[in-house]
Amino acid sequence: MVRAVTDVSSGRRGPEPVRVQPPASRSQRRLPETLIGLLLVAGCALGVFVYVTSVRGQTPVVTVARQVPAGAALAAADLATVGVSAGDGLVTIPAGELDELVGRVARVALSPGVPLTRDVLADRSAVPAGLSSVGLALDPGGYPTTQLRPGDQVQVIATPTVAGAATGTTAPAAEVLVDAAEVFEVAPVSDSSDRLLVTVLVPESLAAPVAGAASQDAVRLAVSGE
């Protein structure tokens, strides 16, 4: 681009060179893009460092994968693993022992995501030889506590029936059918009821009397002090 100027000596105008700014070099144009790329790389590296550091401080343990009712035997699908910090204070079960827990009985209802501990599990799920399992559907007052758990020792007591009392005859006294029965399973009859289904282990010779009393709603459980 040129611009006309006046020649003082001759009075004629001639061209005057104009200084033109040279275009920016390619390296200058790429400088902002390079800085953005470096920042992204640095951010990713920081994220990886934080993740690796947190994982290194955790120990894989067994956890509950889905809801398990009290008294139910654990299946493989009920269990999973999760990393917990060493300072959590829980007496957890190492992830390597997961397979050994299948078939164990839950003493309490287990919720998903909660690390599993040994104190909430019973040692077996099979009924031992010489014993029978009898199910008792009990109303509040028929069981001694809502904290009844598998493994607890209870007395099974036959109580007078309402029908017998209505006849006007003298009702028989309550009778201890089993002095030391073991609670095998505990589960609510329904979500909207306070009735509990309690399965107890009793000697085979006493299974029939206990089942007969249960069929008439004439059985109660009691816990004796040690």
NUGU-451029 format. One record per atom (N, C-alpha, C): residue in one letter; x, y, z. Coordinates in steps of 0.001 Angstrom, whole numbers, plus 500000, padded with zeros to 6 digits. Each point is the difference from the previous one (the first is absolute). Example, Ala and Ser with C-alpha at 12.3 -4.5 7.8 and 13.67 -1.06 7.14 Angstrom:
A513190494310507800A499110501190500000A500900501200500000S499650501050499280S500820501190500060S499230501090500730
***
This chain:
M500863498812500000M499137501188500000M500897501234500000V499737500954499139V500799501231499910V499091501189500185R500585501140500335R499253501232500219R500734501135499276A499247500882499334A500608501115499247A500497501061500941V501245500547499730V500576501100500778V500459501099499027T500186501206500479T500384501156499155T501503500185500001D500591500118498830D501439500288499869D500144501518500113V500655500482501050V500099501446500264V500748500712498908S501061499409499462S500835500683499003S499308500120498663S499230499021499611S499372500031498682S498509500252500054G499443499887501187G498565500203500120G499195498798499575R500687498923499634R499286498797499587R499897499015501173R498931499207499922R499770499004501069R500538498646499540G500617499318500856G500555498688499686G499579498955501037P500222498794499690P499583498939500956P500870499973501245E499374499677501135E500725499875501291E499828498583500525P501033499304500270P499854498612500536P499317500009501352V499134499007500202V499284499859501277V500490498732500708R500264500127501292R500483498855500783R498818499053500286V500120498744499615V498942499003500201V500431499013501083Q499099499775500984Q500306499070501107Q500067498578499458P501082499283500179P500091498609499503P499012499095500736P499475498975499321P499050499080500659P500658499225501135A499159499622500996A500521499240501146A500503498655499514S501092499550500606S500555498695499635S499070498893500473R500173498802499410R499160498856500359R500198499610501452S501228500106500502S500258499638501396S499288500935500952Q499892501278499645Q499295500957500857Q498511499699500041R499428499608498810R498580499696499968R499680498748500820R500910499041500087R499748498739500717R500305500072501496L500565501091500470L500378500087501411L498824499808500945P498820500653499816P498857499762500910P499518498554499972E499972499389498808E499563498612499922E500948499094500766T501289500267499936T500994499187500714T499810500118501511L499758501234500457L499800500200501440L498760499259500491I498920500041499231I498775499291500391I500252498493500077G500727499457499015G500304498572500012G500817499596501213L500992500834500345L500831499703501172L499168500008501283L499082500951500088L499143500059501190L499116498770500106L499457499532498871L499156498797500018L500797498784500420V501206499857499475V500846498862500366V500329500032501484A500318501196500516A500325500131501415A498804499641500878G498787500434499574G498794499687500780G499727498515500032C500152499318498863C499785498545499953C501006499273500877A501248500440499947A501033499361500815A499701500156501482L499528501178500396L499651500223501400L498853499090500425G498970499851499120G498873499129500330G500427498555500177V500865499524499107V500504498623500124V500783499824501287F500807500985500354F500792499914501232F499106499912501228V498959500834500052V499083499976501153V499282498670500088Y499541499465498850Y499286498713499992Y500904498869500476V501194499923499462V500925498923500377V500347500088501474T500201501213500495T500335500169501418T498877499519500897S498752500310499631S498860499580500831S499813498493499956V500177499377498813V499824498556499873V501052499245500798R501227500509500010R501075499326500719R499721499940501493G499201500922500526G499712500011501427G498787499191500386Q499440499186499079Q498799499231500281Q500275498503499937T499166499255500756T500102498547500043T498713499397499470P500065499040499068P498768499377499483P499393499058501041V498716500180500286V499293499177500981V498674499539499415V499357499050500676V498701499489499561V498904500960500436T499067500271499090T498866500864500317T498707499338499533V498875500554500413V498690499460499639V499582500593498663A499620499149499049A499637500462498663A498516500306499884R499140499344500785R498559500222499916R499381499696501349Q498747500388500184Q499318499819501279Q499910498520500355V500392499672501244V499940498624500493V499196499996501303P498889499274500075P499214499974501237P500696499198501090A499664500283501233A500559499246501125A499599498536499893G500964499114500250G499740498574499957G500226499360498647A500271500796498971A500191499459498655A501446499545499813A500178498933499218A501335499525499657A500566500858498867L501260500362500109L500617500859499005L500288499237498710A499673500630498867A500345499478498684A501131500854499438A500651499490498947A501108500745499406A499543501368499500A498764500074499488A499488501266499478A499733501024501100D499986499565501264D499763500923501116D501267500753500389L501151499578499464L501278500517500461L500747500718498879A500807500975500390A500851500736499068A501228500453500784T500876500757499357T501180500534500680T500059501506499809V500633500661500945V500133501452499953V501281500361500740G500596501129499637G501194500472500690G499637500914501151V500592499752501166V499765500856501169V501343500464500540S499996501137500640S501221500534500589S500388499190501224A501298499874500198A500490499187501113A499589500567501347G499720501304500067G499674500626501276G498521500079500307D499155499242499274D498557500083500216D499558499392501325G500817499111500600G499668499408501295G499085498803499942L499594499550498806L499130498835499869L500826498729499975V499491498949500663V500642498691499941V499403499286498790T500529500288498837T499429499539498744T500555498627499608I499449499463498905I500415498700499493I500755500217498692P501233499513499864P500776500208498766P499270499467498770A500180500669498870A499326499611498770A500354498580499567G501184499527500370G500422498657499629G499200498894500660E499204500329501028E499201498995500708E498542500000499564L499699500702498910L498601500127499557L499349498637499767D500677499099499286D499402498698499671D499684499180501242E500753500199501078E499781499228501225E498733500430500739L499457501158499646L498827500519500708L498685499511499402V500049499435498802V498782499506499361V499428498844500829G498711500093500318G499350498999500826G499891500384501464R500764501016500440R499875500464501378R498655500710500164V499514500071501230V498680500558500285V500131501401500579A499185500922499493A499990501370500510A499232500057501322R500647500454501048R499330500144501300R499054501193500013V500293500999499206V499188501215499923V499743500315498531A499071500903499733A499764500446498626A501225500775499520L500465499703498792L501194500622499443L499609500939498869S500571501199500003S499674501013498996S501108500109498963P499655500294498744P501012500112498940P501026501083500298G501252499713499637G501062500977500137G500685500014501346V499511499224500964V500581499990501342V501087498924500076P501228500338500421P501038498975500157P499550498925500985L500291498752499667L499539498871500800L500963499751501158T499447499659501163T500805499637501158T499565498622500504R500900499308500677R499727498618500396R498914499885501067D499807501035500798D499043499896501103D498545499993499530V499742500300498723V498620499987499502V499688498704499259L500919499023500052L499821498754499275L499987498813500952A499094499051499739A499977498726500722A500889499006499259D500458498983500718D500983499081499438D499429498989499022R498720499762500019R499479498933499145R498597500340499517S499558499276498993S498640500165499507S499241498678500004A500696498875500129A499341498698499980A499516499635501404V498897499245500072V499469499551501288V500847498816500480P500564500088501195P500846498912500490P499202498708500198A500705498889499972A499368498692500218A499399499936501403G498805499392500101G499333499855501293G499084501156500351L500005501037499191L499155501168500253L499022500199498842S498923500700500283S499018500370498980S499773501499500070S499696500591498853S499681501437499967S498482500157499969V499488500858500868V498561500247500094V499771501501499876G499088500379499101G499694501415499801G498862500456500896L500189501155500625L499004500564500908L499638501404499520A498738500234499659A499515501341499643A499497500651501281L500719500999500483L499733500555501326L499595501467499928D498954500329500778D499590501392500158D500876500668501049P500009501350500036P500710500679501094P499527499465501346G500920499695500857G499696499348501273G500287498512499938G499985499439498794G500342498595499842G501494499788499921Y500729501051499670Y501460499930499990Y500528500998501034P501123499697500644P500445500809501146P500595501343499619T500545500138498799T500654501238499611T500038500114498482T499972501221499523T500136500211498555T501439499802499553Q500908499860500935Q501409499783499681Q500362498521499949L499002499134499897L500250498569499915L500821499704498749R501039499180500150R500915499744498897R500305498507499889P500357499522498788P500435498609499857P501153499699500944G499929498843500634G501011499621500975G499574500232501432D498970500826500241D499509500232501361D499361498731500554Q500113499814501313Q499372498877500688Q498708500475500652V498898499274499754V498695500396500536V499274498786500564Q499039500263500881Q499063498972500456Q498754500049499114V499501498828499641V498745499918499247V498918499568500979I498989500856500192I498985499776501023I498628499867499347A499283498949500353A498612499827499548A499097500734500976T499091500819499474T499110500805500846T498555499545499797P499113500268500986P498581499637499857P499383500687498793T499122499314499310T499338500575498831T498781500803500423V499599500946499154V498809500810500272V498758499122499996A499936499004499130A498832499121499925A499805499236501292G501078499566500601G499883499259501254G499498500875501123A500433501256500026A499557500913501057A498533500357499840A499471500006498763A498617500398499765A499009498951500457T500411498779500205T499083498942500417T499664500079501480G500724500805500724G499746500108501431G500750498964500813T500676499106499341T500782498997500727T501344500592500376T500647499349500903T501318500473500434T501021499765498894A500614501070499565A500982499892498921A501285499403500543P500652499178499228P501255499420500463P501062501081500164A500930499755500875A501079500964500227A500963499973498818A500732501093499859A501021500058498956A501046498928500260E500523499460498941E500947498890500107E501216500273499123V501170499772500559V501231500153499235V500185498755499135L499905500193498696L500175498872499090L501478499724499721V500755501073499802V501437499866499751V500716501025500873D500907499522500804D500674500897500937D501095500819499320A500628499448498982A501097500710499331A499937499728498503A499214500796499298A499920499908498540A500858501111499400E500583499704498864E500841501004499333E499219500685498888V500060501330499991V499375500755498919V500814499784498723F499317499581498942F500667499685498738F499832501122498982E498796500526499880E499717501102499081E498980500941500625V500087501266499648V499026501006500431V499677500883498803A498711500166499718A499590500845498874A498607500547500280P499707501225499554P498641500533500156P499033499242499105V498776499785500478V498986499340499191V499663500847498786S499949501329500183S499794500934498894S500592501338500397D500167500878499010D500598501309500272D499100500885500851S498686499733499985S499051500860500717S499501499371501298S500686498969500468S499530499291501196S501127499867501008D499614499965501282D500969499763501068D500177498513500288R499260499151499294R500141498553500187R501351499537499458L500607499078500721L501285499443499593L499862498512499722L500708499545498995L500119498575499741L501343499571500571V499940499273501100V501211499550500697V500123498492499823T501088499568499414T500270498571499856T500964499580501091V499628498970500743V500834499519501095V500429498564499732L501138499637500549L500499498632499932L499682499304501313V499274498893499906V499585499255501197V500355498532499800P500119499235501073P500219498558499842P498888499374499163E500363499014499191E499016499374499111E498787499482500762S500208499500501218S498897499428500774S499005501056500466L500397501277499977L499130501077500475L499445500847498859A500363499664498780A499551500808498861A498480499970499866A499373498825500177A498545499886499841A499239500811501047P500348499907501298P499291500828500986P500148501505499738V501185500413499598V500223501424499733V499184500446498787A500004499199498932A499235500345498807A498504500016500299G499520499072500854G498589499964500362G499580501241500764A500825500426500941A499687501219500750A500039501223499086A500947500004499061A500107501137499080A498778500090499091S499437498855499623S498839500009499107S498766500583500678Q499976500028501321Q498880500563500755Q500337501392500565D501071500574499554D500471501302500531D500122499920501505A500515498894500470A500092499790501451A501455499745500400V500903500761499409V501406499835500343V500628501368500183R500910500074500951R500747501226500287R501470499660500166L500819500991499760L501438499843500221L500423500848501181A500961499503500754A500542500737501139A501518499840500021V500659501005500545V501449499965500133V500336499997501474S500815499039500422S500411499915501405S501360500630500162G500211500600501156G501316500576500302G501000498906500244E501263500280499644E501044498999500192E500453499968501459
***
